[in-house]
């Protein structure tokens, strides 16, 4: 009985983690700056690179970047993990670009 219970819990945890994952595309990178702009289904997010792969414009990013804090996301284009800080999310494109440029000055 217990192994089945553990398996069910593991499956539920996996489904919950996937439910919070979003897909987005890098739309703006500023050279020599750790911040980049990602377009998501719910607006734009400004992410700060903390480690791992350095994404390029048009890379497909998957992860929980539609809430604040430190996250590990996945760059499907390069098949690499990225450690990021979500600076802000749910932004208009104009506000996302403004915040990105403020951070990269």
C-alpha positions as CSV (number, residue, x, y, z in Angstrom):
1,X,0.0,0.0,0.0
2,X,2.7,2.5,0.9
3,X,4.6,2.3,-2.4
4,X,1.4,3.1,-4.3
5,X,0.7,6.0,-2.0
6,X,4.2,7.4,-2.5
7,X,3.9,7.0,-6.3
8,X,0.6,8.9,-6.3
9,X,2.1,11.7,-4.2
10,X,5.1,11.9,-6.5
11,X,2.9,12.1,-9.6
12,X,0.8,14.9,-8.0
13,X,3.9,16.9,-7.1
14,X,5.2,16.6,-10.7
15,X,1.9,17.7,-12.1
16,X,1.8,20.7,-9.7
17,X,5.3,21.8,-10.7
18,X,4.4,21.6,-14.4
19,X,1.2,23.5,-13.9
20,X,3.2,26.5,-12.6
21,X,5.7,26.4,-15.5
22,X,5.4,29.0,-18.3
23,X,6.8,29.3,-21.7
24,X,8.3,32.4,-23.1
25,X,10.8,33.7,-25.6
26,X,13.8,36.0,-25.1
27,X,12.9,39.2,-27.0
28,X,15.7,41.5,-25.9
29,X,19.3,41.0,-24.7
30,X,21.6,43.9,-24.0
31,X,25.3,43.0,-24.4
32,X,27.4,43.2,-21.3
33,X,24.2,43.3,-19.1
34,X,22.9,40.5,-16.9
35,X,19.2,41.4,-17.5
36,X,17.0,40.2,-20.4
37,X,13.4,40.5,-21.5
38,X,11.1,37.5,-22.0
39,X,7.7,37.6,-23.7
40,X,5.2,35.3,-21.9
41,X,1.5,34.5,-22.5
42,X,0.8,36.9,-19.6
43,X,3.0,39.8,-20.6
44,X,6.7,40.5,-20.4
45,X,9.1,39.5,-17.7
46,X,12.5,41.1,-16.8
47,X,15.0,38.4,-15.6
48,X,18.5,38.8,-14.2
49,X,21.0,36.1,-15.1
50,X,22.7,34.5,-12.0
51,X,24.3,31.5,-13.6
52,X,24.2,28.8,-16.1
53,X,23.6,29.3,-19.8
54,X,23.6,32.8,-21.2
55,X,20.4,33.0,-23.4
56,X,20.2,34.6,-26.8
57,X,17.4,36.5,-28.4
58,X,14.6,34.2,-29.7
59,X,15.6,31.4,-27.2
60,X,12.6,29.5,-25.8
61,X,12.6,29.6,-22.0
62,X,10.4,27.3,-19.8
63,X,10.0,27.8,-16.0
64,X,8.2,29.5,-13.2
65,X,9.2,33.1,-14.1
66,X,5.7,34.5,-13.6
67,X,6.3,35.2,-9.9
68,X,9.1,36.9,-8.1
69,X,12.3,35.4,-6.8
70,X,15.2,33.2,-7.6
71,X,14.3,30.5,-10.2
72,X,16.0,27.8,-12.2
73,X,14.5,27.9,-15.7
74,X,15.2,25.8,-18.8
75,X,16.4,27.1,-22.2
76,X,14.8,24.6,-24.6
77,X,16.7,26.1,-27.6
78,X,20.1,25.3,-26.1
79,X,19.0,22.5,-23.8
80,X,20.6,24.2,-20.8
81,X,19.5,25.4,-17.4
82,X,19.6,29.1,-16.4
83,X,19.6,30.5,-12.8
84,X,17.6,33.8,-12.8
85,X,16.1,36.3,-10.5
86,X,12.7,37.5,-11.6
87,X,12.9,41.2,-11.3
88,X,9.3,41.9,-12.6
89,X,6.6,40.1,-14.7
90,X,3.2,40.7,-16.2
91,X,4.5,43.9,-17.8
92,X,3.6,45.6,-21.0
93,X,6.3,45.6,-23.7
94,X,6.9,49.3,-23.2
95,X,7.3,49.0,-19.4
96,X,9.5,45.9,-19.8
97,X,11.8,47.7,-22.2
98,X,12.0,50.7,-19.8
99,X,12.9,48.5,-16.9
100,X,15.4,46.6,-18.9
101,X,17.1,49.8,-20.1
102,X,17.1,51.2,-16.5
103,X,18.9,48.0,-15.3
104,X,21.4,48.0,-18.1
105,X,22.6,51.6,-17.9
